[in-house]
Every structure is written in C-alpha cells, then in structure tokens.
Amino acid sequence: MRRVVMLVDNAVEGDSRVQKAARSAADAGWDVTLIGCAHVDAERRWRLGDAEVRVLPLADARATPPAAASAVLSSPRGGASASGRDAGSRDGSGLRGVSGLRGVSGLRARLLARGGLPLRAARLARRPVEHAEVRFWRARLRDGAWRRLEPGLWDYERVAGPVVDDLRPDLIHAHDFRMLGVAARAVDRARAAGRDVKLVWDAHEWLPGARPRRDNARWLPAHLGYVREYVGHADAVVTVSDTLADLLVRDHDLPERPTVILNAPIAATTETSAPDLRKRCGLPPDTPLLVYSGAMAVQRGVDTVVEALPLLPGVHLALVVADPAAAYVRQVVARAARHGVGDRVHVLPYVPHRQLVAFLATADIGLIPLHHWPNHEIALITKFFEYAHARLPIVVSDVRTMAETVRATGQGEVFRARDAADLARAVRAVLADPARYRAAYEGEDSPLPGWTWEAQAERLDALYRRLLTPTR
C-alpha cells in the first residue's frame, strides 16, 4: 500500500476539504496520515475512517530554521539557498547589512515609545518602517526574503518536518500555502536519500488576492515569495475552481494546468440522523428562516444581513459558526439588538460536516453576502455547494463567479454587495415563490450530480495514481 502524507496548517477540525480529502483517499486504498499544525496543548490523534489524523502542537516551536532544513534546497525559481541563508550565514542573513534599517528602527522606537500613540496612529506610523523592511530584504534575498519578514513559517518545518521524514511517504499532499515549503523540503531530503517522493500542492485560494492575516505590510509579500520559491517543486497542483486554475498557470508559469477539485459536499452519508436547524432555533415550520453557515468576518457581509432584517418583518436569521462566543459574533449580535431584531438572530455551533447538508435543509434560504474581494470573485465556495445540496435557494451578493452561476441555474437571487435594501428585495423575491428556485435542483439538468465530493475524490485518486505509476 502506497503511503500518502497530507499537511495542513490548522487543527483539522472545521476544515471540511482537508477531512474529505484524507478520508476519501484512505477509502480508495491509500495509507493516509493527515498532519495538522496548530496551537494546541499536546499532540492529538484520531481517525477519519481509515485515515490517521495527528495534530502537532506549535506552542514550543521557535521561529528559527531547523538544522535538517538548513542543509537542503536551493530554489529552482531563484529563491534563497537554505545552506547559505536559512542557517543565518553572514553573507545571506543580512547581519552585515542592516545599517540601512537601523534608522527606521530607531524612528519606530521613538514613535512608539512610552505608548504615546493611539493604536491606529501607531499602526500608521509603523507602515513606513515595514515597507522599508520589505524593500530591504527583497533586495537582498529576493523570494527568500520571507526568512526575515515572516520567520514564523519555520515553526511548521520544526514541528512537521521530522514527522514527515519518519513516515517515509510516497506522496505528500500539501494543503494551502504555508505547508508548501514544508513539503518541498521533505521531498528534497527524501530524494537526497535515494527515495522518489511526489508532491501535490493544493492551492485553496489565490494568495495575491487574499486578505492578509496580520495587520502589517510584511505578511503578503513574504508569503508570495515563499510560494514562488517552492511552487516549482510540485509535481502537480490542484485547486478549487477553473478561474483559480487559470490564475495559477499565469502567475507561476505552470507546465500543466491544475486539476480542479471543487469544495463539494459528500452526497452519500453514513449518518442516520442529523440535528434540525429550525428546531434548534425554536421556530415553527411557517416562520421564514435565513441561514448563514461558515466563518465570520467583516468581509463576509453578515452585517449587511443584520441591517436588512428590519426591512423583513417576521424573518429570522440563523448563524452557524465555529465559535458562538467569538468576539466578532458577539459584535454582530449586539448590532442586531441595536437594530431591534436581536430576538430574530440565532447563533448555533457547527455540526460535523457529514451532517451539515441535512442540518441546513429546514431553512428557507442560504445566504452568501460577501463583500467584493479578489478571492471572493473567483470561486464557488464550500457553503455554496452545501446550500445547493440542502436544496436551499441561494441569495448571493454580486461577486462574479457565484452570481453568474446563480443567474445561469436559476437557483437563487443576486443582490448588490453591502446593500441591505437590495438584499431584502432578493429575500422577498425568493420567499414569494421558493418552489421556482428549488426546481433548479431537480430533473436531468440538475447540477448536483457533478457537485459532489465523490466526483471530486475520483479526480484526486486518478491524479495520485498517475503520479505514482512508474514510467519507462
């Protein structure tokens, strides 16, 4: 049995794409170990079907390059050599060339000394310093500048690298961007030892269009350089949409177009029962119920829904979120109370992903109120498919790909992003004739058969087999 190691930069729970990929690969006969890296107290282990899951703690990792990595890798795309720069050598580390930064560092110290600036002003004052740091390290290390701008990326190598080496995989499947370098270095170490290991990179999003996960000027250029340095090590790339596949070919001059693996739900489930969303909200069958399921953040547009509720008398909203007590969730609930609709907003925790479609099915409408952001324009996101398999009409903002799909299939209505009045109009249209929109999921023209994880798993299995089939 050939061994597959999957890598992801989270605690696995809550990441349905990663869970489905691991479980379906194991079902297809691969020996699968899924390794997550997260800020947990101790290593966690469990099984997803026949796949083993190990979540490794990042808590004790240090943002310094591990010795095992420092002896390997020069980038095929002009990135830094680990043997020279990662190990902190004098010619590559910048230890003899930091005088250009001392002035801006001193400026930052003077500006921020004694807490004399409000937080926002401090952030603004910090920007010139951060941009100077980016320019300096990019000039010295090119794509390898991430070693100085975002050294925390080494934490994933320190934690996961030795575990991957011990498992001796035949194929490494790196999910998202942070684990790409970890996988590439593991492949190079294996090949240096005489073992041929294949690398699949699973690009979950278009990084140039991502919202930085830290409020600084270093985060995005550092991670863009990191990906550029290591993408050439991938034997194959998979991603979530045709649009993103085309962008990846353009950005990285890929020799082969990525395989598209949609974030579709599992059609067949072994669950015998699932909780009922409407009952969890304490609502009778005739009460109109909107549902938003997924991550909560300003750019997700839930505030627009709250602002629309006063225009929709008697309509309730269910928010299905990872952490009902999270700070932003509490802000949304407080906002609803200020609008006088607090009693019509219900916050519920996630259910297991194999139960989610059945859980959502008792709502009347699934909401996708995204703001315009590059990554929001290019994909059919996970909740889109989950709502569709729950046979819910979808009300989506006018982000390009999902709006075009909804208009083509007739499965819902489109509204102008961040426009509460137009969202209310779209909701009223669906509630006036829900059967018209649900009909899009029935008959020979239904898109649902192709929108299943089972169909995607077949593509992934075929890719693995092609990569690992010996050629003359």
KEFI-766577 format. One record per residue (C-alpha): residue in three letters; x, y, z. Coordinates in nm, 4 decimals. Example, Ala and Ser with C-alpha at 12.3 -4.5 7.8 and 13.67 -1.06 7.14 Angstrom:
// residues 2
{ALA; {1.2300; -0.4500; 0.7800}}
{SER; {1.3670; -0.1060; 0.7140}}
***
This chain:
// residues 472
{MET; {0.0000; 0.0000; 0.0000}}
{ARG; {0.1449; 0.3387; -0.1017}}
{ARG; {0.1691; 0.5971; 0.1750}}
{VAL; {0.0278; 0.9497; 0.1439}}
{VAL; {0.1030; 1.2228; 0.3966}}
{MET; {-0.1259; 1.5266; 0.3946}}
{LEU; {-0.0154; 1.8522; 0.5588}}
{VAL; {-0.2324; 2.1420; 0.6760}}
{ASP; {-0.1664; 2.4483; 0.8909}}
{ASN; {-0.4649; 2.4098; 1.1237}}
{ALA; {-0.6185; 2.1718; 1.3757}}
{VAL; {-0.8092; 1.9768; 1.1024}}
{GLU; {-1.1439; 2.0040; 1.2808}}
{GLY; {-1.3560; 2.2530; 1.0901}}
{ASP; {-1.1626; 2.2115; 0.7639}}
{SER; {-1.4037; 2.0001; 0.5640}}
{ARG; {-1.1959; 1.9973; 0.2436}}
{VAL; {-0.8955; 1.8522; 0.4225}}
{GLN; {-1.1036; 1.5974; 0.6128}}
{LYS; {-1.2837; 1.4817; 0.2993}}
{ALA; {-0.9606; 1.4539; 0.1023}}
{ALA; {-0.7942; 1.2406; 0.3695}}
{ARG; {-1.0910; 1.0129; 0.4255}}
{SER; {-1.1686; 0.9573; 0.0576}}
{ALA; {-0.8031; 0.8849; -0.0244}}
{ALA; {-0.7952; 0.6253; 0.2530}}
{ASP; {-1.1217; 0.4777; 0.1218}}
{ALA; {-0.9544; 0.4461; -0.2199}}
{GLY; {-0.6809; 0.2299; -0.0703}}
{TRP; {-0.4032; 0.4758; 0.0171}}
{ASP; {-0.2282; 0.4603; 0.3548}}
{VAL; {-0.3101; 0.8165; 0.4668}}
{THR; {-0.1711; 1.0194; 0.7557}}
{LEU; {-0.3098; 1.3710; 0.7882}}
{ILE; {-0.0804; 1.6030; 0.9840}}
{GLY; {-0.2143; 1.9306; 1.1187}}
{CYS; {-0.0114; 2.2006; 1.2931}}
{ALA; {-0.1916; 2.4216; 1.5429}}
{HIS; {-0.1613; 2.5970; 1.8773}}
{VAL; {-0.2794; 2.3064; 2.0906}}
{ASP; {-0.1507; 2.1938; 2.4297}}
{ALA; {-0.0434; 1.8463; 2.3237}}
{GLU; {-0.0462; 1.6189; 2.0210}}
{ARG; {-0.3927; 1.4948; 1.9293}}
{ARG; {-0.4663; 1.1754; 1.7392}}
{TRP; {-0.7823; 1.0256; 1.5966}}
{ARG; {-0.9071; 0.8542; 1.2827}}
{LEU; {-1.1184; 0.9710; 0.9916}}
{GLY; {-1.2428; 0.6422; 0.8544}}
{ASP; {-0.9197; 0.4611; 0.7654}}
{ALA; {-0.7073; 0.7784; 0.7681}}
{GLU; {-0.4937; 0.8632; 1.0720}}
{VAL; {-0.5027; 1.2238; 1.1949}}
{ARG; {-0.2228; 1.3781; 1.4003}}
{VAL; {-0.2396; 1.7402; 1.5144}}
{LEU; {0.1006; 1.8609; 1.6303}}
{PRO; {0.1424; 2.1469; 1.8809}}
{LEU; {0.3076; 2.4640; 1.7586}}
{ALA; {0.3368; 2.6055; 2.1097}}
{ASP; {0.7018; 2.5164; 2.1631}}
{ALA; {0.8195; 2.5903; 1.8101}}
{ARG; {1.0740; 2.8669; 1.7631}}
{ALA; {1.0921; 3.0917; 1.4589}}
{THR; {1.4394; 2.9703; 1.3589}}
{PRO; {1.5366; 2.7363; 1.0769}}
{PRO; {1.5812; 2.3725; 1.1836}}
{ALA; {1.9146; 2.2131; 1.1226}}
{ALA; {1.7654; 1.9467; 0.8964}}
{ALA; {1.6351; 2.2127; 0.6603}}
{SER; {1.9471; 2.4262; 0.6561}}
{ALA; {2.1465; 2.1707; 0.4609}}
{VAL; {1.8963; 2.1302; 0.1776}}
{LEU; {1.7302; 2.3227; -0.1011}}
{SER; {1.8182; 2.5794; -0.3499}}
{SER; {1.5105; 2.7080; -0.5231}}
{PRO; {1.4518; 2.6292; -0.8921}}
{ARG; {1.2913; 2.9737; -0.9259}}
{GLY; {1.5775; 3.1877; -0.7998}}
{GLY; {1.4956; 3.1747; -0.4291}}
{ALA; {1.7421; 3.1621; -0.1451}}
{SER; {1.9606; 2.8641; -0.0672}}
{ALA; {1.8923; 2.7185; 0.2735}}
{SER; {2.2546; 2.6240; 0.3186}}
{GLY; {2.3540; 2.9900; 0.2855}}
{ARG; {2.0669; 3.1988; 0.4099}}
{ASP; {1.8399; 2.9813; 0.6197}}
{ALA; {2.1235; 2.8880; 0.8514}}
{GLY; {2.1957; 3.2528; 0.9248}}
{SER; {2.5251; 3.2750; 0.7335}}
{ARG; {2.6852; 3.6136; 0.7335}}
{ASP; {2.6515; 3.6782; 0.3587}}
{GLY; {2.2848; 3.5783; 0.3458}}
{SER; {2.1361; 3.6708; 0.6791}}
{GLY; {2.1818; 4.0429; 0.6484}}
{LEU; {2.3866; 4.0581; 0.9690}}
{ARG; {2.6416; 4.2792; 0.7940}}
{GLY; {2.3862; 4.4819; 0.6004}}
{VAL; {2.1307; 4.6000; 0.8498}}
{SER; {2.2612; 4.9544; 0.8812}}
{GLY; {2.0004; 5.0689; 0.6300}}
{LEU; {1.7292; 4.9547; 0.8699}}
{ARG; {1.8726; 5.0939; 1.1902}}
{GLY; {1.7448; 5.4399; 1.1136}}
{VAL; {1.3865; 5.3296; 1.0580}}
{SER; {1.4023; 5.1006; 1.3592}}
{GLY; {1.5102; 5.3937; 1.5716}}
{LEU; {1.2273; 5.6003; 1.4258}}
{ARG; {0.9805; 5.3314; 1.5193}}
{ALA; {1.1180; 5.3186; 1.8722}}
{ARG; {1.0838; 5.6933; 1.9104}}
{LEU; {0.7329; 5.6992; 1.7641}}
{LEU; {0.6026; 5.4191; 1.9802}}
{ALA; {0.7995; 5.4809; 2.2987}}
{ARG; {0.6026; 5.5029; 2.6199}}
{GLY; {0.2775; 5.4128; 2.4409}}
{GLY; {0.2433; 5.7730; 2.3306}}
{LEU; {0.0372; 5.6980; 2.0187}}
{PRO; {-0.3167; 5.5647; 1.9879}}
{LEU; {-0.3334; 5.2162; 1.8377}}
{ARG; {-0.4452; 5.3283; 1.4912}}
{ALA; {-0.1865; 5.6053; 1.4799}}
{ALA; {0.0786; 5.3584; 1.5923}}
{ARG; {-0.0159; 5.1263; 1.3091}}
{LEU; {0.0043; 5.4082; 1.0572}}
{ALA; {0.3409; 5.5157; 1.1963}}
{ARG; {0.4634; 5.1586; 1.1627}}
{ARG; {0.3809; 5.1311; 0.7915}}
{PRO; {0.6828; 5.3203; 0.6509}}
{VAL; {0.9118; 5.1074; 0.8652}}
{GLU; {0.7513; 4.7847; 0.7459}}
{HIS; {0.7628; 4.8881; 0.3800}}
{ALA; {1.1302; 4.9747; 0.4228}}
{GLU; {1.1918; 4.6304; 0.5730}}
{VAL; {1.0164; 4.4642; 0.2781}}
{ARG; {1.2205; 4.6601; 0.0233}}
{PHE; {1.5470; 4.5914; 0.2064}}
{TRP; {1.5054; 4.2159; 0.2434}}
{ARG; {1.3538; 4.1714; -0.1028}}
{ALA; {1.6578; 4.3453; -0.2498}}
{ARG; {1.8958; 4.1164; -0.0580}}
{LEU; {1.7135; 3.7814; -0.0607}}
{ARG; {1.4547; 3.8129; -0.3397}}
{ASP; {1.1827; 3.5496; -0.2849}}
{GLY; {1.3807; 3.4178; 0.0110}}
{ALA; {1.3014; 3.7401; 0.1997}}
{TRP; {1.0258; 3.5545; 0.3851}}
{ARG; {1.3004; 3.4167; 0.6111}}
{ARG; {1.3344; 3.7650; 0.7620}}
{LEU; {0.9862; 3.9067; 0.7034}}
{GLU; {0.7852; 3.6057; 0.8238}}
{PRO; {1.0246; 3.3758; 1.0120}}
{GLY; {0.7311; 3.2099; 1.1891}}
{LEU; {0.6937; 2.9942; 0.8774}}
{TRP; {0.9853; 2.7941; 1.0155}}
{ASP; {0.7626; 2.6814; 1.3037}}
{TYR; {0.5756; 2.4472; 1.0700}}
{GLU; {0.9050; 2.2976; 0.9491}}
{ARG; {1.0361; 2.2422; 1.3012}}
{VAL; {0.7166; 2.0671; 1.4079}}
{ALA; {0.6111; 1.8714; 1.0992}}
{GLY; {0.9347; 1.8113; 0.9087}}
{PRO; {1.0775; 1.5338; 1.1316}}
{VAL; {0.7388; 1.3592; 1.1482}}
{VAL; {0.7085; 1.3550; 0.7692}}
{ASP; {1.0607; 1.2149; 0.7389}}
{ASP; {0.9808; 0.9347; 0.9834}}
{LEU; {0.6660; 0.8372; 0.7894}}
{ARG; {0.8630; 0.7936; 0.4633}}
{PRO; {0.5724; 0.8798; 0.2337}}
{ASP; {0.5462; 0.8032; -0.1363}}
{LEU; {0.3443; 1.1202; -0.1932}}
{ILE; {0.2984; 1.4416; 0.0071}}
{HIS; {-0.0204; 1.6447; -0.0372}}
{ALA; {0.0367; 1.9997; 0.0934}}
{HIS; {-0.2842; 2.1884; 0.1657}}
{ASP; {-0.2814; 2.5660; 0.1252}}
{PHE; {0.0290; 2.7835; 0.1084}}
{ARG; {0.2054; 2.7550; 0.4456}}
{MET; {0.2747; 2.3825; 0.4113}}
{LEU; {0.4132; 2.4012; 0.0583}}
{GLY; {0.7675; 2.4737; 0.1761}}
{VAL; {0.7483; 2.2063; 0.4458}}
{ALA; {0.6519; 1.9512; 0.1821}}
{ALA; {0.9116; 2.0688; -0.0694}}
{ARG; {1.1949; 2.0406; 0.1815}}
{ALA; {1.0757; 1.6929; 0.2898}}
{VAL; {1.0714; 1.5818; -0.0743}}
{ASP; {1.4229; 1.7106; -0.1291}}
{ARG; {1.5514; 1.5329; 0.1816}}
{ALA; {1.3887; 1.2085; 0.0676}}
{ARG; {1.5328; 1.2361; -0.2812}}
{ALA; {1.8767; 1.3123; -0.1394}}
{ALA; {1.8425; 0.9820; 0.0497}}
{GLY; {1.7506; 0.7963; -0.2687}}
{ARG; {1.3708; 0.7834; -0.2368}}
{ASP; {1.1429; 0.9259; -0.5061}}
{VAL; {0.8590; 1.1169; -0.3403}}
{LYS; {0.5911; 1.3091; -0.5287}}
{LEU; {0.4488; 1.6436; -0.4189}}
{VAL; {0.0934; 1.7687; -0.4764}}
{TRP; {0.0177; 2.1281; -0.3818}}
{ASP; {-0.3486; 2.2033; -0.3066}}
{ALA; {-0.3992; 2.5786; -0.3606}}
{HIS; {-0.7076; 2.6664; -0.1573}}
{GLU; {-0.7069; 3.0345; -0.2522}}
{TRP; {-0.5427; 3.2923; -0.4757}}
{LEU; {-0.2791; 3.4328; -0.2455}}
{PRO; {-0.2286; 3.7695; -0.4227}}
{GLY; {-0.5992; 3.8352; -0.3666}}
{ALA; {-0.6085; 3.7171; -0.0061}}
{ARG; {-0.6721; 3.9492; 0.2838}}
{PRO; {-0.3509; 3.9495; 0.4926}}
{ARG; {-0.3906; 3.7514; 0.8123}}
{ARG; {-0.1782; 4.0005; 1.0035}}
{ASP; {-0.2103; 4.3766; 1.0113}}
{ASN; {0.1313; 4.4597; 0.8678}}
{ALA; {0.2993; 4.5298; 0.5360}}
{ARG; {0.5264; 4.2237; 0.5560}}
{TRP; {0.2740; 3.9409; 0.5565}}
{LEU; {0.1642; 3.9333; 0.1925}}
{PRO; {0.4986; 3.9916; 0.0147}}
{ALA; {0.6637; 3.7406; 0.2468}}
{HIS; {0.4124; 3.4663; 0.1691}}
{LEU; {0.4073; 3.5466; -0.2026}}
{GLY; {0.7835; 3.4996; -0.2124}}
{TYR; {0.7559; 3.1799; -0.0090}}
{VAL; {0.5122; 3.0293; -0.2600}}
{ARG; {0.7163; 3.1424; -0.5594}}
{GLU; {1.0263; 2.9824; -0.4112}}
{TYR; {0.8679; 2.6411; -0.3633}}
{VAL; {0.5925; 2.6051; -0.6249}}
{GLY; {0.8430; 2.4676; -0.8744}}
{HIS; {0.8926; 2.1640; -0.6506}}
{ALA; {0.5325; 2.0481; -0.7004}}
{ASP; {0.4806; 1.7531; -0.9328}}
{ALA; {0.1148; 1.8531; -0.9668}}
{VAL; {-0.1134; 2.1312; -0.8462}}
{VAL; {-0.4801; 2.1034; -0.7564}}
{THR; {-0.7142; 2.3898; -0.6764}}
{VAL; {-1.0760; 2.4830; -0.6114}}
{SER; {-1.2037; 2.6454; -0.9330}}
{ASP; {-1.1344; 2.6854; -1.3041}}
{THR; {-1.0769; 3.0580; -1.2607}}
{LEU; {-0.8145; 2.9998; -0.9924}}
{ALA; {-0.6518; 2.7291; -1.2030}}
{ASP; {-0.6022; 2.9809; -1.4836}}
{LEU; {-0.4590; 3.2393; -1.2421}}
{LEU; {-0.2088; 2.9876; -1.1041}}
{VAL; {-0.0906; 2.8973; -1.4542}}
{ARG; {-0.0435; 3.2654; -1.5294}}
{ASP; {0.1271; 3.3586; -1.2016}}
{HIS; {0.3669; 3.0627; -1.1805}}
{ASP; {0.4119; 2.9604; -1.5432}}
{LEU; {0.2957; 2.6099; -1.4526}}
{PRO; {0.3768; 2.3432; -1.7129}}
{GLU; {0.0397; 2.1762; -1.6552}}
{ARG; {-0.2998; 2.3228; -1.5713}}
{PRO; {-0.4042; 2.2412; -1.2129}}
{THR; {-0.6632; 1.9718; -1.1526}}
{VAL; {-0.9827; 2.1317; -1.0234}}
{ILE; {-1.1206; 1.9675; -0.7082}}
{LEU; {-1.4369; 2.1510; -0.6064}}
{ASN; {-1.5226; 2.2097; -0.2401}}
{ALA; {-1.8328; 1.9969; -0.2843}}
{PRO; {-2.0139; 1.8102; -0.0049}}
{ILE; {-2.0440; 1.4361; 0.0364}}
{ALA; {-2.3621; 1.3174; -0.1330}}
{ALA; {-2.3826; 0.9825; 0.0437}}
{THR; {-2.3572; 0.9961; 0.4208}}
{THR; {-2.3358; 0.7208; 0.6779}}
{GLU; {-2.5094; 0.9405; 0.9363}}
{THR; {-2.8506; 0.8002; 1.0253}}
{SER; {-2.9761; 1.1291; 1.1645}}
{ALA; {-2.8790; 1.4932; 1.1893}}
{PRO; {-2.9995; 1.7752; 1.4122}}
{ASP; {-3.2732; 2.0028; 1.2793}}
{LEU; {-3.1715; 2.3672; 1.2321}}
{ARG; {-3.5237; 2.5010; 1.2649}}
{LYS; {-3.5900; 2.3100; 1.5860}}
{ARG; {-3.2577; 2.4277; 1.7280}}
{CYS; {-3.3803; 2.7831; 1.6685}}
{GLY; {-3.7152; 2.7033; 1.8307}}
{LEU; {-3.9124; 2.8072; 1.5205}}
{PRO; {-4.2314; 2.6585; 1.3703}}
{PRO; {-4.2362; 2.5430; 1.0065}}
{ASP; {-4.4103; 2.8557; 0.8751}}
{THR; {-4.1552; 3.1076; 1.0081}}
{PRO; {-3.9220; 3.2320; 0.7321}}
{LEU; {-3.5656; 3.1323; 0.8208}}
{LEU; {-3.2443; 3.2522; 0.6565}}
{VAL; {-2.9175; 3.0735; 0.7302}}
{TYR; {-2.5549; 3.1816; 0.7096}}
{SER; {-2.3076; 2.8992; 0.7716}}
{GLY; {-1.9337; 2.9460; 0.7946}}
{ALA; {-1.6550; 3.1776; 0.9022}}
{MET; {-1.7470; 3.5157; 1.0476}}
{ALA; {-1.5516; 3.8261; 0.9494}}
{VAL; {-1.6344; 4.1770; 0.8324}}
{GLN; {-1.5707; 4.0955; 0.4660}}
{ARG; {-1.8171; 3.8050; 0.4825}}
{GLY; {-2.1010; 4.0578; 0.4868}}
{VAL; {-2.3157; 3.9333; 0.7742}}
{ASP; {-2.3559; 4.2939; 0.8932}}
{THR; {-2.5485; 4.3615; 0.5709}}
{VAL; {-2.7910; 4.0832; 0.6589}}
{VAL; {-2.8479; 4.2281; 1.0063}}
{GLU; {-2.9170; 4.5688; 0.8537}}
{ALA; {-3.1687; 4.4083; 0.6172}}
{LEU; {-3.3671; 4.2312; 0.8900}}
{PRO; {-3.5689; 4.5442; 0.9911}}
{LEU; {-3.6891; 4.5510; 0.6280}}
{LEU; {-3.8018; 4.1862; 0.6535}}
{PRO; {-4.0665; 4.1653; 0.9296}}
{GLY; {-4.1005; 3.8195; 1.0827}}
{VAL; {-3.7921; 3.6784; 0.9070}}
{HIS; {-3.5346; 3.5066; 1.1295}}
{LEU; {-3.1601; 3.4533; 1.0772}}
{ALA; {-2.9545; 3.1529; 1.1896}}
{LEU; {-2.5770; 3.1925; 1.2122}}
{VAL; {-2.3964; 2.8562; 1.2149}}
{VAL; {-2.0416; 2.9371; 1.3262}}
{ALA; {-1.7313; 2.7719; 1.4673}}
{ASP; {-1.7363; 2.9655; 1.7953}}
{PRO; {-2.0640; 3.1285; 1.9011}}
{ALA; {-1.8776; 3.3166; 2.1756}}
{ALA; {-1.6175; 3.4729; 1.9419}}
{ALA; {-1.5725; 3.8489; 1.9688}}
{TYR; {-1.6960; 3.9302; 1.6183}}
{VAL; {-2.0006; 3.7067; 1.6573}}
{ARG; {-2.0879; 3.8969; 1.9747}}
{GLN; {-2.0490; 4.2239; 1.7821}}
{VAL; {-2.2950; 4.1055; 1.5183}}
{VAL; {-2.5467; 4.0012; 1.7836}}
{ALA; {-2.5092; 4.3398; 1.9563}}
{ARG; {-2.5631; 4.5125; 1.6233}}
{ALA; {-2.8838; 4.3143; 1.5744}}
{ALA; {-3.0041; 4.4234; 1.9172}}
{ARG; {-2.9384; 4.7875; 1.8301}}
{HIS; {-3.1486; 4.7428; 1.5167}}
{GLY; {-3.4296; 4.5945; 1.7243}}
{VAL; {-3.4031; 4.2479; 1.5704}}
{GLY; {-3.1959; 4.0701; 1.8357}}
{ASP; {-3.4766; 3.8239; 1.9085}}
{ARG; {-3.4691; 3.7132; 1.5442}}
{VAL; {-3.0982; 3.6206; 1.5318}}
{HIS; {-2.9985; 3.2696; 1.6457}}
{VAL; {-2.6336; 3.1671; 1.6875}}
{LEU; {-2.5545; 2.7957; 1.6671}}
{PRO; {-2.2301; 2.5946; 1.6682}}
{TYR; {-2.1006; 2.3864; 1.3811}}
{VAL; {-2.2192; 2.0305; 1.3349}}
{PRO; {-1.9985; 1.7556; 1.1843}}
{HIS; {-1.9549; 1.8213; 0.8130}}
{ARG; {-2.1202; 1.4912; 0.7231}}
{GLN; {-2.4381; 1.6153; 0.8941}}
{LEU; {-2.4322; 1.9696; 0.7641}}
{VAL; {-2.6418; 1.9370; 0.4492}}
{ALA; {-2.9276; 1.7686; 0.6351}}
{PHE; {-2.8912; 2.0212; 0.9173}}
{LEU; {-2.9324; 2.3171; 0.6817}}
{ALA; {-3.2230; 2.1716; 0.4863}}
{THR; {-3.5028; 2.3063; 0.7082}}
{ALA; {-3.4090; 2.6694; 0.6365}}
{ASP; {-3.5754; 2.8661; 0.3560}}
{ILE; {-3.2750; 3.0491; 0.2091}}
{GLY; {-2.8966; 3.0120; 0.2230}}
{LEU; {-2.7051; 3.3413; 0.2386}}
{ILE; {-2.3686; 3.4338; 0.0841}}
{PRO; {-2.3402; 3.8115; 0.1442}}
{LEU; {-1.9698; 3.8529; 0.0605}}
{HIS; {-1.8047; 4.1884; 0.0030}}
{HIS; {-1.6078; 4.2385; -0.3168}}
{TRP; {-1.2603; 4.0978; -0.2596}}
{PRO; {-1.0427; 3.9293; -0.5244}}
{ASN; {-1.0704; 3.5817; -0.3755}}
{HIS; {-1.4455; 3.6192; -0.3333}}
{GLU; {-1.4862; 3.6755; -0.7065}}
{ILE; {-1.3195; 3.3603; -0.8387}}
{ALA; {-1.4636; 3.0530; -0.6685}}
{LEU; {-1.7746; 2.8591; -0.5820}}
{ILE; {-1.7126; 2.8386; -0.2091}}
{THR; {-1.7920; 2.5448; 0.0160}}
{LYS; {-2.1162; 2.6855; 0.1551}}
{PHE; {-2.2455; 2.7389; -0.1990}}
{PHE; {-2.2409; 2.3649; -0.2595}}
{GLU; {-2.3691; 2.2841; 0.0889}}
{TYR; {-2.6720; 2.5095; 0.0405}}
{ALA; {-2.7318; 2.3590; -0.3036}}
{HIS; {-2.7311; 2.0006; -0.1747}}
{ALA; {-2.9681; 2.1098; 0.1023}}
{ARG; {-3.1946; 2.2275; -0.1849}}
{LEU; {-3.1913; 2.5817; -0.0495}}
{PRO; {-3.2483; 2.8796; -0.2760}}
{ILE; {-2.9357; 3.0961; -0.2526}}
{VAL; {-2.9227; 3.4729; -0.2088}}
{VAL; {-2.5709; 3.5834; -0.3026}}
{SER; {-2.4002; 3.9181; -0.3437}}
{ASP; {-2.2807; 4.0131; -0.6911}}
{VAL; {-1.9375; 3.8504; -0.6556}}
{ARG; {-1.8594; 3.7333; -1.0044}}
{THR; {-1.8425; 3.3534; -1.0217}}
{MET; {-2.1240; 3.2709; -0.7796}}
{ALA; {-2.3503; 3.5442; -0.9168}}
{GLU; {-2.3001; 3.4149; -1.2709}}
{THR; {-2.3744; 3.0583; -1.1603}}
{VAL; {-2.6914; 3.1523; -0.9705}}
{ARG; {-2.8216; 3.3511; -1.2668}}
{ALA; {-2.7447; 3.0635; -1.5042}}
{THR; {-2.9069; 2.7897; -1.2957}}
{GLY; {-3.1961; 2.9916; -1.1541}}
{GLN; {-3.1259; 2.8597; -0.8046}}
{GLY; {-3.1494; 3.1969; -0.6330}}
{GLU; {-3.1225; 3.5754; -0.6486}}
{VAL; {-2.8303; 3.8181; -0.6686}}
{PHE; {-2.8058; 4.1470; -0.4781}}
{ARG; {-2.5568; 4.4338; -0.4742}}
{ALA; {-2.2857; 4.3671; -0.2171}}
{ARG; {-2.3172; 4.5726; 0.1045}}
{ASP; {-2.6647; 4.6964; 0.0004}}
{ALA; {-2.9110; 4.5940; 0.2740}}
{ALA; {-3.2168; 4.7174; 0.0851}}
{ASP; {-3.1261; 4.5154; -0.2238}}
{LEU; {-3.0581; 4.2095; -0.0099}}
{ALA; {-3.4060; 4.2471; 0.1410}}
{ARG; {-3.5510; 4.2706; -0.2114}}
{ALA; {-3.3774; 3.9459; -0.3132}}
{VAL; {-3.5011; 3.7656; 0.0008}}
{ARG; {-3.8594; 3.8797; -0.0584}}
{ALA; {-3.8434; 3.7553; -0.4191}}
{VAL; {-3.7359; 3.4076; -0.3086}}
{LEU; {-3.9850; 3.3831; -0.0227}}
{ALA; {-4.2664; 3.4783; -0.2616}}
{ASP; {-4.2046; 3.1705; -0.4801}}
{PRO; {-3.9497; 2.9294; -0.3261}}
{ALA; {-4.0567; 2.6352; -0.5446}}
{ARG; {-3.9393; 2.8220; -0.8539}}
{TYR; {-3.5839; 2.8351; -0.7205}}
{ARG; {-3.5775; 2.4852; -0.5728}}
{ALA; {-3.6771; 2.3472; -0.9136}}
{ALA; {-3.3235; 2.4216; -1.0350}}
{TYR; {-3.2027; 2.1231; -0.8314}}
{GLU; {-3.4402; 1.8738; -0.9928}}
{GLY; {-3.4541; 1.6920; -1.3263}}
{GLU; {-3.1949; 1.5993; -1.5853}}
{ASP; {-3.0410; 1.9471; -1.5907}}
{SER; {-2.9675; 1.9485; -1.2193}}
{PRO; {-2.6069; 2.0481; -1.1469}}
{LEU; {-2.5999; 1.8470; -0.8243}}
{PRO; {-2.4536; 1.5165; -0.9551}}
{GLY; {-2.1341; 1.6964; -1.0558}}
{TRP; {-2.1293; 1.8984; -0.7345}}
{THR; {-2.0442; 1.6054; -0.5065}}
{TRP; {-1.7286; 1.5159; -0.3215}}
{GLU; {-1.7497; 1.1637; -0.4602}}
{ALA; {-1.6931; 1.3035; -0.8112}}
{GLN; {-1.4015; 1.5156; -0.6870}}
{ALA; {-1.2452; 1.2226; -0.4989}}
{GLU; {-1.2292; 1.0226; -0.8222}}
{ARG; {-1.0238; 1.3019; -0.9810}}
{LEU; {-0.7876; 1.3169; -0.6858}}
{ASP; {-0.7372; 0.9411; -0.6817}}
{ALA; {-0.6667; 0.9421; -1.0557}}
{LEU; {-0.4056; 1.2145; -1.0055}}
{TYR; {-0.2308; 1.0195; -0.7281}}
{ARG; {-0.2218; 0.7064; -0.9418}}
{ARG; {-0.0835; 0.8918; -1.2425}}
{LEU; {0.1953; 1.0450; -1.0363}}
{LEU; {0.2913; 0.7149; -0.8753}}
{THR; {0.2683; 0.4939; -1.1821}}
{PRO; {0.6216; 0.4022; -1.2937}}
{THR; {0.7169; 0.5215; -1.6395}}
{ARG; {0.9941; 0.3960; -1.8646}}
***
